[in-house]
Amino acid sequence: MKRAWTLTRLEIKSLFVGFAVPAGCLGILLAGVYGLYSGETSIRLQQAVLEESPKLYEAHQSYVLSRAPDSAPAGDLLYYTFLHTHHEPSSWAPFALGGRDVHPFNLKVRLLTLEGQLYDSELTNPMALFYGNFDASFVIIALFPLLVIALTYGLISDEEESGAWKLVLAQGPPVAFVLATKLGVRLGCVLALAIAIVALGGLRFGAPWTTIVETAAVASGYLVLWFGACSLVVAFRRSSPFNAIALLTLWLVWTVVGPSLANVVIATAMPVPEALEVTVRQRQGYHESWDRPQGEVMDNFYRSYPSYASYPIPDDRFSTGWYFAMNQMGDDEARKLAEAYRATIERRQELTDRVASFFPPVLAQRGFNRIARTDLESHLDYLDSVRAYHEELKAFFFPIVFREDPKGSVDWTGVPRHWHSDVGRARSSLDYVLVLSLLAAALFGAGFLRLGARAAATT
């Protein structure tokens, strides 16, 4: 025990002698703090949009209502009425922005055909999308491994090249024990930095302690895995330049090249119908309804909404009831294609989860996104809530439309509002932690077995 403490103390002292290691640790800590700030800035901009939406809706509704007399049919105004939906971010979303920078979070819907409206999104600078957002999860996923590599690539080779390795082993400790001590000191330093960033984010964003602990677990599992990979490379006892190139190549494959190639392969093997195709099919279904007999259009509508079959629909003039029935036919025509679009996305998501086991950065990122509720599943839940909200609007407005109530008789302040939050929809990421831990154990095991075999061969 005394030997272990002495070796650990000496390793800590030698590690922090000089300027390089403290500067690297400080740099990565500052990067993490900036990542927290950058993520918070992005979410604040989104929250500002969500907060302004009700005011914009009120102003728009007041303008639309002011353009028609009280005796005007209320249904005629619904073509111009936009209702806002809100996907409220979780408190931990600034830590891992996930898909919130590309997925719509504030869809504006009308009572018309729905499917095409689900895929509207704001214009975004394509260069910003290309480079992605700089958040704290990116720092842990992409930058921390570079610090790990810098601290470990010359773990044994530097001392072998300087002749100090033989002096260390002459004191009697086993090779595996020396390597474990060196790795343990560096692992403790790196984990302390990562957990500090997570804790700072928790204090800043007011996240639940369970969220902080779970995020720290994913980050720890991911970084331990990187130390396992470094131990395996170092165990081959090659030169420092060889170790550095090998580990940087591994970082490039795991972090950049591999996920990109996997995405291309998955997209080729499982193509997703374009959202535009769903929109086009929906619009075709709606426009073709103008040329169909009114009875055919209304029969299709009554199959979905039989309670409105008792309302008379004039056949000698245009009516808003018939108009919205045609819109419903557009959605019905696009339903199968929309379901196929959704099913394919979900299958690709499942396949991506399986492929992610070969690319730890992807695995860890998915874990962070799940905890922050910024993943694809969260976005699909939001789209489902928009569909449900559209049905609420129909339940509120269709009786008014089919009765042809005048504008002045409608309680416009009672229109249903939408607000979707992921709070209470937490999904555990412990499965990601388990996979990362198993991969780390396998890498550490292989590394120490290789080191033992090499030591036995040289004795």
Buried (B, 14 or more C-beta within 10 A) or exposed (E): EEEEEEBBEEBBEBBBEEEEBEEBBEEBBEBBBBBBBBBBEBBEEBBEBBEEBEEBBEEBBEEBBEEBEEEBBBBBBBBBBBBBBBBBBBBBBBBBBBBBBEBBBBBBBBBBBBBBBBBEEEEEEEEEEEEEBBBBBBBBBBBBBBBBBBBBBBBBBBBBEEEEBEEBBEEEBEBBEBBBBBBBBBBEBBBEBBBEBBEBBBEBBEBBEEBBEBBBBBBBBBBBBBBBBBBBBBBBBBEBEBBBBBBBEBBEBBBEEBBEEBBEEBEEEEEBBEBEBBBBBBBEBBEBBEEEEBEEBBEBBBEEBEEBEEBEBEEEEEBBBBBBBBBBBBBBBBBEBBEBBBEBBEEBBEBBBEBBBBBBBBBBBBBBBBBBBBBBBBBBBBBEBBBEBBEBBBEBBBEBBBBBBBBEEBEBEEBEBBBBBBEEEBEEBEEBBEBBBEBBEEBBEBBBEBBBEEBEEEE
